[in-house]
Amino acid sequence: MFKNKLVNIMLIILMTLTLIGGITLVLYYQSAKAEVSSKKPTIDDIIALSVDTNEITTNLLTNDYVRVAFKIQVDNSKAKKELEKRDFQVRNIIIRELSGMRASDFAGPLGIERLEELIKVKINEYMQDGVVVSVYTTGFVLQ
């Protein structure tokens, strides 16, 4: 490069320090973004991005009947608007899933958790502008 060895060594050291500084900055900003995205939502955020279903009463496979209500949390405001428009599809999903279940499927908290997860997966198949984050059971009566 240059005829002077000292200038060559100085340039190599400067380029190395610049490269290390650049890599450090990139890693720092990526870790800062990861911390912001992993921050848990506040209760106000959850309520702002949630949709309540009306109370649904339907028969089970065993001729018992169940009355349920859910609060469905989505990931953004566009998804909330879409979910509000898809209310009839959400009700249909819930009725279809409940009609194939038995009263014994709801034994213990695991039964309700499975139902919530199943509803979440089925609704996400329809969603286009976001995803369902959680489904909360807000009312449940089995007779």
Backbone as a chain_set.jsonl record, in Angstrom:
{"seq": "MFKNKLVNIMLIILMTLTLIGGITLVLYYQSAKAEVSSKKPTIDDIIALSVDTNEITTNLLTNDYVRVAFKIQVDNSKAKKELEKRDFQVRNIIIRELSGMRASDFAGPLGIERLEELIKVKINEYMQDGVVVSVYTTGFVLQ", "coords": {"N": [[0.827, -1.171, 0.0], [1.242, 1.675, 1.191], [4.541, 3.093, 1.122], [5.715, 3.466, 3.505], [6.047, 1.624, 6.406], [4.993, 2.153, 8.937], [2.775, 3.82, 8.49], [1.114, 2.026, 7.144], [0.591, 0.134, 9.214], [-0.71, 1.797, 11.052], [-3.04, 2.47, 9.564], [-4.221, -0.075, 9.307], [-4.763, -0.656, 12.002], [-6.573, 1.442, 12.607], [-8.668, 0.821, 10.827], [-9.43, -1.67, 11.854], [-10.274, -0.954, 14.464], [-12.44, 0.683, 13.786], [-14.129, -1.164, 12.529], [-14.64, -2.94, 14.678], [-15.939, -1.148, 16.398], [-18.225, -0.55, 14.853], [-19.5, -3.076, 14.706], [-20.015, -3.439, 17.412], [-21.879, -1.357, 17.891], [-24.031, -2.187, 16.242], [-24.745, -4.641, 17.466], [-25.472, -3.679, 19.994], [-27.741, -2.057, 19.441], [-29.459, -4.0, 18.398], [-29.861, -5.64, 20.635], [-31.141, -3.829, 22.294], [-33.54, -3.452, 20.924], [-34.59, -6.021, 21.167], [-35.081, -6.137, 23.906], [-37.127, -4.256, 24.171], [-39.148, -5.414, 22.606], [-39.625, -7.76, 24.013], [-40.838, -6.929, 26.266], [-43.431, -7.189, 28.564], [-46.923, -6.74, 27.947], [-48.945, -4.136, 29.394], [-51.821, -4.107, 31.59], [-53.61, -2.279, 30.598], [-52.869, -2.194, 27.912], [-53.572, -4.785, 27.159], [-56.363, -4.749, 27.519], [-57.042, -2.76, 25.685], [-56.501, -4.026, 23.303], [-58.297, -6.111, 23.071], [-61.191, -8.154, 22.454], [-64.508, -8.738, 23.366], [-66.57, -11.609, 23.462], [-70.028, -12.262, 22.908], [-72.222, -13.871, 25.232], [-72.385, -17.33, 24.753], [-74.501, -20.026, 24.212], [-74.745, -23.458, 23.951], [-75.351, -26.873, 22.874], [-73.647, -29.797, 24.042], [-71.802, -32.69, 22.945], [-72.68, -34.725, 24.56], [-75.322, -34.222, 25.196], [-75.489, -32.425, 27.267], [-75.423, -28.969, 28.223], [-73.638, -25.936, 27.576], [-72.648, -22.71, 28.657], [-70.811, -20.058, 27.601], [-68.365, -17.397, 27.641], [-65.941, -15.281, 26.166], [-62.825, -13.427, 26.212], [-60.894, -12.097, 23.785], [-57.62, -11.585, 22.94], [-55.635, -9.662, 20.764], [-52.777, -8.846, 18.63], [-52.422, -6.265, 17.543], [-53.942, -3.048, 16.657], [-55.202, -3.065, 14.145], [-55.755, -5.734, 13.823], [-57.596, -6.032, 15.865], [-59.792, -4.572, 14.905], [-60.357, -6.139, 12.673], [-61.032, -8.556, 13.907], [-63.339, -7.808, 15.277], [-65.052, -7.467, 13.126], [-65.171, -10.051, 12.236], [-66.846, -11.365, 13.97], [-69.093, -13.09, 13.667], [-67.863, -15.328, 12.546], [-66.154, -16.084, 14.576], [-67.985, -16.777, 16.582], [-69.138, -18.956, 15.271], [-66.931, -20.727, 15.124], [-66.519, -21.239, 17.858], [-68.984, -22.451, 18.594], [-68.969, -24.703, 16.891], [-66.695, -26.097, 17.825], [-67.377, -26.574, 20.51], [-69.653, -28.162, 20.199], [-68.686, -30.636, 19.544], [-67.577, -31.638, 21.828], [-67.359, -33.298, 25.029], [-68.874, -33.308, 28.32], [-67.024, -34.214, 30.146], [-64.652, -33.396, 29.018], [-64.111, -30.94, 30.031], [-63.121, -31.207, 32.542], [-61.401, -30.018, 35.232], [-58.795, -27.446, 35.196], [-57.208, -27.8, 32.935], [-58.848, -28.656, 30.864], [-60.323, -26.391, 30.102], [-58.197, -24.753, 29.368], [-57.26, -26.145, 27.123], [-59.444, -25.815, 25.405], [-59.385, -22.999, 25.093], [-56.907, -22.717, 23.784], [-57.41, -24.167, 21.447], [-59.461, -22.635, 20.28], [-58.028, -20.282, 19.852], [-56.114, -21.116, 17.921], [-57.82, -21.853, 15.788], [-59.13, -19.406, 15.191], [-56.942, -17.894, 14.383], [-56.425, -19.024, 11.926], [-58.183, -17.721, 10.263], [-57.504, -15.028, 10.483], [-56.041, -12.087, 9.037], [-54.798, -9.59, 9.321], [-53.311, -9.675, 11.618], [-52.584, -11.5, 14.659], [-54.12, -13.741, 17.019], [-53.366, -13.416, 20.346], [-53.98, -14.319, 22.938], [-56.632, -16.2, 24.473], [-59.131, -15.683, 26.73], [-61.211, -17.144, 29.126], [-64.139, -15.829, 30.189], [-66.587, -16.388, 31.181], [-68.282, -19.273, 32.25], [-70.451, -21.912, 32.273], [-71.553, -25.082, 32.94], [-73.976, -27.463, 32.309]], "CA": [[0.0, 0.0, 0.0], [2.153, 2.813, 1.284], [5.928, 2.661, 1.25], [6.084, 3.566, 4.912], [5.424, 0.547, 7.172], [4.281, 2.721, 10.075], [1.481, 4.282, 7.98], [0.327, 0.807, 6.887], [0.169, -0.431, 10.498], [-1.703, 2.72, 11.592], [-4.281, 2.304, 8.811], [-4.807, -1.376, 9.672], [-5.306, -0.519, 13.359], [-7.749, 2.305, 12.514], [-9.745, 0.063, 10.173], [-9.86, -2.701, 12.801], [-11.051, -0.293, 15.514], [-13.706, 1.116, 13.19], [-14.936, -2.374, 12.332], [-15.077, -3.405, 15.999], [-16.93, -0.181, 16.868], [-19.451, -0.738, 14.082], [-20.125, -4.329, 15.152], [-20.525, -3.191, 18.762], [-23.089, -0.552, 17.777], [-25.098, -3.019, 15.689], [-25.177, -5.58, 18.51], [-26.132, -2.914, 21.048], [-29.085, -1.669, 18.991], [-30.29, -5.199, 18.281], [-30.245, -6.084, 21.978], [-32.107, -2.859, 22.809], [-34.818, -3.763, 20.278], [-35.079, -7.278, 21.739], [-35.615, -5.833, 25.229], [-38.39, -3.542, 23.986], [-40.155, -6.328, 22.083], [-39.933, -8.793, 24.992], [-41.531, -6.297, 27.378], [-44.797, -7.678, 28.681], [-47.916, -5.659, 27.834], [-49.648, -3.756, 30.62], [-53.234, -4.482, 31.563], [-54.285, -1.329, 29.702], [-52.598, -2.657, 26.548], [-54.368, -6.001, 26.933], [-57.77, -4.353, 27.369], [-57.178, -1.988, 24.444], [-56.387, -4.926, 22.147], [-59.143, -7.275, 23.319], [-62.582, -8.145, 21.998], [-65.362, -9.644, 24.139], [-67.632, -12.305, 22.734], [-71.291, -12.357, 23.639], [-72.392, -15.176, 25.862], [-72.811, -18.346, 23.783], [-75.071, -21.224, 24.817], [-74.886, -24.517, 22.949], [-75.347, -28.249, 23.351], [-72.434, -30.583, 23.889], [-72.0, -33.997, 22.329], [-73.33, -35.598, 25.539], [-76.627, -33.636, 25.474], [-75.401, -31.38, 28.277], [-75.215, -27.719, 27.515], [-72.63, -25.064, 28.159], [-72.776, -21.277, 28.385], [-69.46, -19.523, 27.708], [-68.017, -16.075, 27.11], [-64.488, -15.166, 26.059], [-62.149, -12.176, 25.856], [-59.864, -12.509, 22.839], [-56.586, -10.56, 22.816], [-54.876, -9.692, 19.513], [-51.477, -8.197, 18.74], [-52.395, -4.857, 17.11], [-55.274, -2.444, 16.522], [-55.827, -3.51, 12.89], [-56.274, -7.073, 14.094], [-58.798, -5.878, 16.697], [-60.885, -4.182, 14.013], [-60.699, -7.3, 11.853], [-61.703, -9.535, 14.76], [-64.702, -7.318, 15.529], [-65.835, -7.738, 11.921], [-65.291, -11.507, 12.106], [-67.592, -11.848, 15.13], [-69.925, -14.24, 13.303], [-66.982, -16.476, 12.34], [-65.67, -16.479, 15.903], [-69.093, -17.499, 17.219], [-69.248, -20.227, 14.565], [-65.817, -21.574, 15.566], [-66.774, -21.656, 19.241], [-70.113, -23.394, 18.608], [-68.526, -25.958, 16.261], [-65.764, -26.81, 18.708], [-68.1, -27.031, 21.695], [-70.625, -29.205, 19.856], [-67.991, -31.917, 19.448], [-66.933, -31.961, 23.106], [-68.145, -33.928, 26.089], [-68.771, -32.612, 29.6], [-65.782, -34.657, 30.794], [-63.519, -32.673, 28.419], [-63.895, -29.707, 30.781], [-62.713, -31.533, 33.902], [-60.186, -29.335, 35.662], [-58.374, -26.263, 34.436], [-56.603, -28.175, 31.651], [-59.894, -28.748, 29.847], [-60.621, -25.04, 29.626], [-56.993, -24.287, 28.666], [-57.249, -26.773, 25.788], [-60.469, -25.134, 24.61], [-58.876, -21.672, 24.756], [-55.845, -22.875, 22.781], [-58.05, -24.617, 20.216], [-60.143, -21.468, 19.709], [-56.974, -19.38, 19.376], [-55.563, -21.662, 16.674], [-58.845, -21.798, 14.737], [-59.343, -18.015, 14.797], [-55.743, -17.458, 13.658], [-56.523, -19.499, 10.544], [-58.97, -16.732, 9.527], [-56.959, -13.672, 10.632], [-55.145, -11.623, 7.986], [-54.08, -8.377, 9.721], [-52.655, -9.87, 12.906], [-52.794, -12.814, 15.249], [-54.686, -13.819, 18.359], [-52.303, -13.675, 21.309], [-54.542, -15.128, 24.021], [-58.079, -16.303, 24.634], [-59.45, -15.785, 28.142], [-62.581, -17.517, 29.414], [-64.682, -14.879, 31.166], [-67.803, -16.953, 31.719], [-68.369, -20.702, 31.93], [-71.451, -22.66, 33.038], [-71.781, -26.391, 32.344], [-75.107, -28.147, 32.943]], "C": [[0.884, 1.251, 0.0], [3.563, 2.273, 1.475], [6.376, 2.682, 2.705], [5.315, 2.501, 5.703], [4.576, 1.087, 8.32], [2.896, 3.219, 9.653], [0.578, 3.09, 7.7], [-0.223, 0.225, 8.188], [-0.905, 0.466, 11.123], [-3.05, 2.58, 10.88], [-4.98, 0.992, 9.159], [-5.438, -1.291, 11.058], [-6.571, 0.339, 13.345], [-8.933, 1.572, 11.882], [-10.286, -1.013, 11.108], [-10.719, -2.087, 13.913], [-12.41, 0.18, 14.998], [-14.645, -0.065, 12.999], [-15.471, -2.894, 13.665], [-16.14, -2.463, 16.56], [-18.26, -0.328, 16.153], [-20.206, -1.984, 14.516], [-20.732, -4.147, 16.543], [-21.817, -2.386, 18.721], [-24.272, -1.372, 17.252], [-25.625, -3.983, 16.75], [-25.918, -4.867, 19.632], [-27.562, -2.553, 20.65], [-30.0, -2.874, 18.814], [-30.729, -5.696, 19.647], [-31.255, -5.12, 22.597], [-33.481, -3.106, 22.207], [-35.418, -5.024, 20.871], [-35.678, -7.032, 23.118], [-36.966, -5.147, 25.119], [-39.471, -4.507, 23.527], [-40.527, -7.415, 23.084], [-40.636, -8.225, 26.224], [-42.979, -6.757, 27.403], [-45.779, -6.514, 28.6], [-48.569, -5.38, 29.191], [-51.108, -4.18, 30.491], [-54.02, -3.533, 30.661], [-54.079, -1.718, 28.241], [-53.46, -3.873, 26.207], [-55.827, -5.636, 26.695], [-57.987, -3.612, 26.062], [-57.162, -2.882, 23.21], [-57.21, -6.196, 22.328], [-60.56, -7.051, 22.83], [-63.349, -9.156, 22.843], [-66.349, -10.329, 23.216], [-68.901, -12.218, 23.57], [-71.355, -13.736, 24.262], [-72.98, -16.151, 24.845], [-73.311, -19.554, 24.554], [-75.269, -22.251, 23.721], [-74.858, -25.886, 23.606], [-73.978, -28.871, 23.141], [-72.792, -31.917, 23.25], [-72.794, -34.929, 23.246], [-74.705, -35.101, 25.972], [-76.652, -32.755, 26.721], [-75.336, -30.065, 27.515], [-74.254, -26.838, 28.297], [-72.919, -23.628, 27.738], [-71.396, -20.673, 28.633], [-69.371, -18.099, 27.165], [-66.496, -15.967, 27.15], [-64.07, -13.72, 25.837], [-60.955, -12.603, 25.012], [-58.899, -11.344, 22.631], [-55.813, -10.751, 21.522], [-53.611, -8.846, 19.665], [-51.429, -6.746, 18.28], [-53.816, -4.351, 16.865], [-55.967, -2.83, 15.219], [-56.434, -4.898, 13.076], [-57.539, -7.0, 14.947], [-59.994, -5.509, 15.837], [-61.328, -5.362, 13.153], [-61.471, -8.323, 12.675], [-63.132, -9.107, 15.08], [-65.601, -7.57, 14.323], [-66.076, -9.232, 11.743], [-66.058, -12.135, 13.276], [-68.421, -13.089, 14.803], [-69.069, -15.494, 13.076], [-66.44, -16.997, 13.674], [-66.753, -17.273, 16.626], [-69.255, -18.882, 16.589], [-68.151, -21.201, 15.01], [-66.087, -22.111, 16.962], [-67.892, -22.692, 19.298], [-69.701, -24.731, 18.014], [-67.626, -26.77, 17.187], [-66.481, -27.357, 19.942], [-69.048, -28.179, 21.371], [-69.976, -30.581, 19.731], [-67.333, -32.356, 20.74], [-67.913, -32.604, 24.075], [-67.975, -33.115, 27.373], [-67.479, -32.986, 30.308], [-64.539, -33.974, 30.22], [-63.182, -31.407, 29.198], [-63.462, -29.963, 32.216], [-61.383, -30.858, 34.219], [-59.806, -28.17, 34.771], [-57.751, -26.606, 33.078], [-57.632, -28.267, 30.536], [-60.224, -27.385, 29.254], [-59.414, -24.474, 28.88], [-56.911, -24.873, 27.254], [-58.266, -26.108, 24.867], [-59.99, -23.756, 24.175], [-57.81, -21.756, 23.662], [-56.427, -23.291, 21.432], [-58.754, -23.451, 19.509], [-59.117, -20.492, 19.137], [-56.414, -19.844, 18.033], [-56.568, -21.525, 15.528], [-59.094, -20.36, 14.262], [-58.151, -17.504, 13.989], [-55.723, -17.944, 12.212], [-57.279, -18.493, 9.667], [-58.298, -15.354, 9.477], [-55.966, -13.345, 9.519], [-54.287, -10.448, 8.431], [-53.36, -8.502, 11.054], [-52.932, -11.267, 13.411], [-53.451, -12.68, 16.617], [-53.546, -14.21, 19.297], [-52.806, -14.615, 22.399], [-56.058, -15.135, 23.947], [-58.325, -16.537, 26.123], [-60.92, -16.157, 28.295], [-63.098, -16.591, 30.498], [-66.006, -15.338, 31.76], [-67.906, -18.412, 31.301], [-69.382, -21.363, 32.853], [-71.715, -23.944, 32.276], [-72.933, -27.071, 33.08], [-75.473, -29.378, 32.158]], "O": [[1.221, 1.799, -1.05], [3.756, 1.145, 1.93], [7.318, 1.984, 3.08], [4.084, 2.472, 5.677], [3.533, 0.513, 8.633], [1.934, 3.049, 10.402], [-0.616, 3.145, 7.995], [-1.397, -0.14, 8.248], [-1.893, -0.032, 11.662], [-4.093, 2.573, 11.533], [-6.204, 0.958, 9.29], [-6.537, -1.804, 11.266], [-7.548, -0.005, 14.009], [-10.065, 1.693, 12.35], [-11.495, -1.24, 11.144], [-11.766, -2.632, 14.264], [-13.414, 0.082, 15.704], [-15.838, 0.039, 13.284], [-16.645, -3.251, 13.759], [-17.131, -2.917, 17.132], [-19.314, -0.239, 16.782], [-21.427, -1.946, 14.674], [-21.826, -4.639, 16.82], [-22.76, -2.703, 19.447], [-25.385, -1.258, 17.765], [-26.838, -4.119, 16.908], [-26.892, -5.399, 20.165], [-28.489, -2.726, 21.441], [-31.203, -2.773, 19.058], [-31.87, -6.134, 19.801], [-32.133, -5.546, 23.347], [-34.489, -2.983, 22.903], [-36.632, -5.098, 21.061], [-36.682, -7.652, 23.471], [-37.866, -5.437, 25.908], [-40.602, -4.431, 24.005], [-41.635, -7.948, 23.02], [-40.991, -8.978, 27.131], [-43.669, -6.719, 26.384], [-45.508, -5.43, 29.118], [-48.72, -6.278, 30.019], [-51.564, -4.563, 29.414], [-54.993, -3.944, 30.028], [-54.992, -1.591, 27.425], [-54.007, -3.973, 25.109], [-56.457, -6.154, 25.773], [-59.004, -3.811, 25.398], [-57.745, -2.533, 22.183], [-56.854, -7.246, 21.792], [-61.062, -5.927, 22.795], [-62.904, -10.29, 23.021], [-66.898, -9.711, 22.303], [-68.843, -12.113, 24.795], [-70.631, -14.649, 23.866], [-73.954, -15.836, 24.162], [-72.627, -20.051, 25.448], [-75.88, -21.966, 22.69], [-74.404, -26.042, 24.74], [-73.251, -28.53, 22.208], [-73.968, -32.22, 23.046], [-73.499, -35.819, 22.77], [-75.205, -35.519, 27.016], [-77.728, -32.376, 27.184], [-75.207, -30.059, 26.291], [-74.085, -26.981, 29.507], [-73.371, -23.364, 26.624], [-70.867, -20.762, 29.741], [-70.186, -17.666, 26.351], [-65.848, -16.495, 28.054], [-64.845, -12.899, 25.345], [-60.108, -13.374, 25.464], [-59.298, -10.261, 22.204], [-55.382, -11.861, 21.209], [-53.401, -8.209, 20.697], [-50.467, -6.047, 18.601], [-54.771, -5.127, 16.866], [-57.194, -2.917, 15.181], [-57.505, -5.191, 12.544], [-58.452, -7.808, 14.776], [-61.083, -6.059, 16.009], [-62.521, -5.564, 12.93], [-62.453, -8.893, 12.198], [-64.033, -9.943, 15.147], [-66.788, -7.856, 14.484], [-67.084, -9.632, 11.159], [-65.917, -13.331, 13.531], [-68.444, -14.039, 15.585], [-69.507, -16.602, 13.384], [-66.291, -18.204, 13.867], [-66.475, -18.319, 17.213], [-69.483, -19.865, 17.294], [-68.429, -22.377, 15.245], [-65.907, -23.301, 17.22], [-67.758, -23.707, 19.981], [-70.037, -25.781, 18.56], [-67.783, -27.985, 17.314], [-66.216, -28.481, 20.367], [-69.226, -29.079, 22.191], [-70.672, -31.594, 19.809], [-66.603, -33.347, 20.753], [-69.13, -32.465, 23.947], [-67.037, -32.326, 27.494], [-66.896, -32.153, 31.003], [-63.487, -33.97, 30.859], [-62.09, -30.858, 29.047], [-63.436, -29.038, 33.027], [-60.374, -31.099, 33.557], [-60.417, -27.939, 33.727], [-57.77, -25.778, 32.167], [-57.317, -27.983, 29.38], [-60.384, -27.25, 28.041], [-59.579, -23.79, 27.87], [-56.539, -24.18, 26.308], [-57.987, -25.867, 23.693], [-60.166, -23.378, 23.017], [-57.813, -20.958, 22.724], [-55.979, -22.815, 20.389], [-58.652, -23.302, 18.292], [-59.32, -19.94, 18.056], [-56.262, -19.041, 17.112], [-56.2, -21.124, 14.423], [-59.251, -20.124, 13.065], [-58.329, -16.765, 13.021], [-55.069, -17.336, 11.364], [-57.039, -18.423, 8.462], [-58.506, -14.599, 8.527], [-55.166, -14.185, 9.108], [-53.154, -10.313, 7.97], [-52.845, -7.508, 11.566], [-53.45, -12.114, 12.683], [-53.349, -11.647, 17.279], [-52.853, -15.202, 19.074], [-52.139, -15.591, 22.743], [-56.681, -14.207, 23.431], [-57.788, -17.479, 26.705], [-61.781, -15.549, 27.66], [-62.56, -16.568, 31.605], [-66.494, -14.753, 32.726], [-67.651, -18.755, 30.147], [-69.201, -21.378, 34.071], [-72.062, -23.907, 31.096], [-72.893, -27.24, 34.298], [-76.403, -30.093, 32.53]]}, "num_chains": 1, "name": "protein.A"}
